[in-house]
Amino acid sequence: MRTRSTLVALALTTIATVALSAQRATRPSDLQGLWTNGTITPLQRPANLAAKLVFSELEAAEYERTWLGEFRKNFPPEI
């Protein structure tokens, strides 16, 4: 009798878990919020950095400097 109640409890838990995960999967993503360009963090890793997992502080400063130089090419110089 005890084994049967354990199996029933396990079956109900499994059914509930499957139902909850299906509900979560069908819910659309909530992308509301504040979006800014206040950081240079890209959404995708650049191809030339694909093998690099971590930057040293010196590499990060160099990347930021070169990125900023390229970014400024898109705007006229300040007067």
C-alpha positions as CSV (number, residue, x, y, z in Angstrom):
1,M,0.0,0.0,0.0
2,R,2.8,2.4,0.9
3,T,4.6,1.8,-2.5
4,R,1.3,2.6,-4.3
5,S,0.9,5.9,-2.6
6,T,4.5,6.7,-3.2
7,L,4.1,6.0,-6.9
8,V,0.9,8.1,-7.1
9,A,2.7,11.0,-5.4
10,L,5.6,10.7,-7.8
11,A,3.2,10.6,-10.8
12,L,1.4,13.7,-9.6
13,T,4.6,15.6,-9.0
14,T,5.8,14.7,-12.5
15,I,2.6,15.8,-14.1
16,A,2.7,19.1,-12.2
17,T,6.3,19.7,-13.2
18,V,5.6,19.0,-16.9
19,A,2.5,21.3,-16.8
20,L,4.4,24.2,-15.2
21,S,7.4,23.9,-17.6
22,A,5.0,23.9,-20.6
23,Q,3.3,27.0,-19.2
24,R,6.6,28.8,-18.8
25,A,7.7,27.9,-22.3
26,T,4.6,29.4,-24.0
27,R,4.8,32.7,-22.1
28,P,6.3,35.5,-24.3
29,S,9.5,37.2,-23.1
30,D,9.0,40.5,-21.4
31,L,11.4,43.0,-23.0
32,Q,10.0,46.1,-21.4
33,G,12.4,48.3,-19.5
34,L,14.9,51.0,-20.0
35,W,17.3,50.5,-22.9
36,T,20.3,52.7,-23.3
37,N,23.7,52.9,-25.1
38,G,25.4,53.6,-21.8
39,T,27.7,50.6,-22.1
40,I,29.9,49.2,-24.9
41,T,29.0,45.6,-24.0
42,P,27.9,44.0,-27.2
43,L,25.0,41.6,-27.3
44,Q,27.1,39.1,-29.3
45,R,30.8,38.3,-28.9
46,P,32.8,39.7,-31.8
47,A,34.3,37.0,-34.1
48,N,37.9,38.1,-33.4
49,L,37.3,37.5,-29.7
50,A,35.5,34.1,-29.9
51,A,38.3,32.2,-28.3
52,K,39.0,34.7,-25.5
53,L,37.0,34.1,-22.3
54,V,38.5,36.8,-20.0
55,F,40.3,40.1,-20.6
56,S,43.1,41.4,-18.4
57,E,42.6,45.0,-17.2
58,L,45.2,46.1,-19.8
59,E,43.4,44.3,-22.6
60,A,40.0,45.7,-21.6
61,A,41.4,49.2,-21.6
62,E,42.9,48.7,-25.0
63,Y,39.7,47.3,-26.4
64,E,37.7,50.2,-25.0
65,R,40.2,52.7,-26.4
66,T,40.1,51.2,-29.9
67,W,36.3,50.7,-29.8
68,L,35.8,54.4,-28.8
69,G,38.1,55.5,-31.7
70,E,36.1,53.5,-34.2
71,F,32.8,54.8,-32.7
72,R,33.9,58.4,-33.0
73,K,34.6,58.0,-36.7
74,N,30.8,58.0,-37.2
75,F,30.4,61.6,-35.9
76,P,31.7,64.9,-37.0
77,P,34.4,66.5,-34.8
78,E,33.2,68.9,-32.1
79,I,33.6,72.6,-32.7
